[in-house]
Amino acid sequence: MKKRQIFAALVAALTLAFAACDKPNNKPSGNGENNDPIERVVVYTVGQTENRQTLETEGEWDALLDVLCNQAQNGQRVTFYNMNQTTYFKHNKSNGTKAAKTFSTTNRDEIKAWMKKMEAEGRTVVVTYDNGTWTGMAYASAPSSTTLNTVVGTWHFSCSVVSQIDPNGSLVSSDLYVPEDGGGSMYYTFYENGTMTLTINGVGGTTATDNSTWTLNGEGELCCELLPNGDCWNVNWITENSMIISRADLGTMEGDLLYQLQFDRE
């Protein structure tokens, strides 16, 4: 019991200084033209190749979508997620936002417009092309089958984010936490039998571990009591290389808050 209390205190302490490795840029949203300074950090896959790109303007975002559409048209499955989500809260307050959305069209401009709309809702977007038809799926949390097939193993907790969002969906502030900056490191190991181990390596070679269980709930969220800031998290991004999970606290004393954790496969 004493060890569990110590671990709870260590994990709770992380909530005081959360932010992303690619820290959101608090720039004005501009007037909607192609050169508006709206920064996005987009992680995406083309087939099995994973990339991450920082985009400074709407024009750069439009150009990346064209590249992804071209790759899909060449037979690749493309997936992307915008890590800087300032519009998440407005859509999260609506009913049914967790359900996956699908779309099909033979028109390239229509699939691009749909991809932009889903990105604005804070969703991860998957697009394929076959025999003249574009097919898209967008989700707030990855399908359970995807997470189950990928999450097992050890993940290095690389960094985390807390972003404060105003009622208009604009970023107010964000703060950065990286365990290695304080001389420590954290690892989460998920096992096939539903158990997990959290390992914290401290300064001077000290190590502490604790064990718990993990599950996926009906909405595809990853749930574990040793995850900070609440038990259940949206799985926004998960591949063999990286995992990004997030959750929101709406209407707190500090306003609307979005927590985001980033992991690298060990």
Secondary structure, DSSP 8 states (H G I E B T S, - for coil): -HHHHHHHHHHHHGGGS-B-SS-------TTSSTT----EEEEEEETTEEEEEEE-SHHHHHHHHHHHHHHHHTT--EEEEES--SSHHHHHTSTTTTS-EEEEES-HHHHHHHHHHHHHTT-EEEEEEETTEEEEEEESS--HHHHHHH--EEEEEEEEEEEEE-TTS-EEEEEEE-GGGGT-EEEEEE-TTSEEEEEEE-GGG-EEEEEEE-EE-TT--EE-TTSTTSSEEEEEEE-SSEEEEEEEEEEETTEEEEEEEEEEE-
